[in-house]
Amino acid sequence: MAKKLDKTTKGSTTKEYFPNVGERLKIKLNFTQNFTAIATGHGKTKAYLHRFKIIGDPTCTCGKAVQTTDHLIFESETLTKERKNLKTTDLQKITGQSTKKN
């Protein structure tokens, strides 16, 4: 089955996050509704809603680009604080150390 998934033309957004099914299966993930929406590209981003003509403008609230999941995760100025907190939390999990200075 993994070979079929590697060759399909479907799921392009998911393939960007997990290009190799075998390697993905080695990772233990906590699947939530939000995680699935991001990994599949079917979240309620402005780009997704615009694609289906639900809204007229796909521009992010930061005004810098089209609001895609990648833009929200990596670039949107609207989520700068959340992005910083996420990076700090992940770094703490990886290193086992606090990154905050007392």
C-alpha positions in Angstrom: 0.0 0.0 0.0 2.9 2.4 0.8 4.1 2.2 -2.8 0.6 3.2 -4.1 0.6 6.2 -1.8 4.0 7.2 -2.9 3.0 7.2 -6.6 -0.5 8.9 -6.3 -1.1 12.4 -7.6 -3.5 13.1 -4.8 -2.6 14.6 -1.4 0.0 17.1 -2.6 -0.1 19.1 0.6 0.3 16.1 2.8 3.2 14.9 0.6 4.9 18.3 1.3 4.9 17.5 5.0 5.5 13.8 4.7 7.2 12.9 1.3 7.9 9.3 2.3 5.1 7.1 3.7 7.6 4.7 5.2 9.4 7.4 7.1 6.1 8.9 8.2 4.9 5.6 9.7 8.0 5.6 11.9 6.9 8.9 13.6 4.3 8.7 16.4 1.9 11.6 15.9 -1.0 12.8 17.9 -3.7 13.3 15.2 -6.1 16.1 16.0 -8.6 17.9 13.9 -6.3 20.9 13.5 -3.3 18.8 12.7 -5.2 16.9 10.0 -6.6 20.2 8.5 -3.0 21.6 8.3 -1.4 18.4 6.9 -4.1 17.9 4.3 -4.5 21.5 3.3 -8.2 21.4 4.0 -8.2 23.8 6.9 -10.3 27.0 7.1 -7.6 29.2 5.7 -8.6 32.1 3.5 -6.9 30.5 0.5 -9.0 27.3 1.0 -12.3 29.3 1.4 -11.5 31.5 -1.6 -10.9 28.4 -3.7 -14.5 27.4 -3.2 -15.8 30.9 -3.6 -16.9 31.1 0.0 -15.0 34.4 0.5 -13.8 37.0 -2.0 -10.3 37.8 -0.7 -7.7 35.1 0.2 -5.3 37.7 1.7 -4.1 37.0 5.3 -5.1 39.4 8.0 -1.4 40.5 8.2 -1.9 41.8 4.6 1.4 40.4 3.4 0.4 37.3 1.3 -2.4 34.8 0.6 -3.4 33.0 3.8 -2.2 29.4 3.3 -1.2 26.9 6.0 2.4 27.5 5.1 2.0 31.2 5.4 0.3 30.9 8.8 3.0 28.5 10.1 6.1 30.2 8.8 5.4 33.8 7.9 2.3 35.5 9.1 3.0 38.5 11.3 -0.4 37.9 12.9 1.0 34.7 14.5 4.5 35.9 15.5 3.9 35.4 19.2 2.4 31.9 18.8 5.2 30.9 16.4 7.8 32.0 19.0 6.0 30.1 21.8 5.8 27.0 19.6 9.5 27.1 18.8 10.4 27.6 22.4 8.2 24.6 23.5 9.5 22.3 20.8 13.1 23.3 21.6 12.5 22.5 25.3 11.1 19.1 24.3 14.1 18.3 22.1 16.8 19.5 24.5 15.0 18.9 27.8 16.1 22.4 28.9 14.2 25.6 29.4 15.2 28.4 27.0 13.8 31.2 29.2 16.4 33.3 31.0 15.6 34.0 34.7 
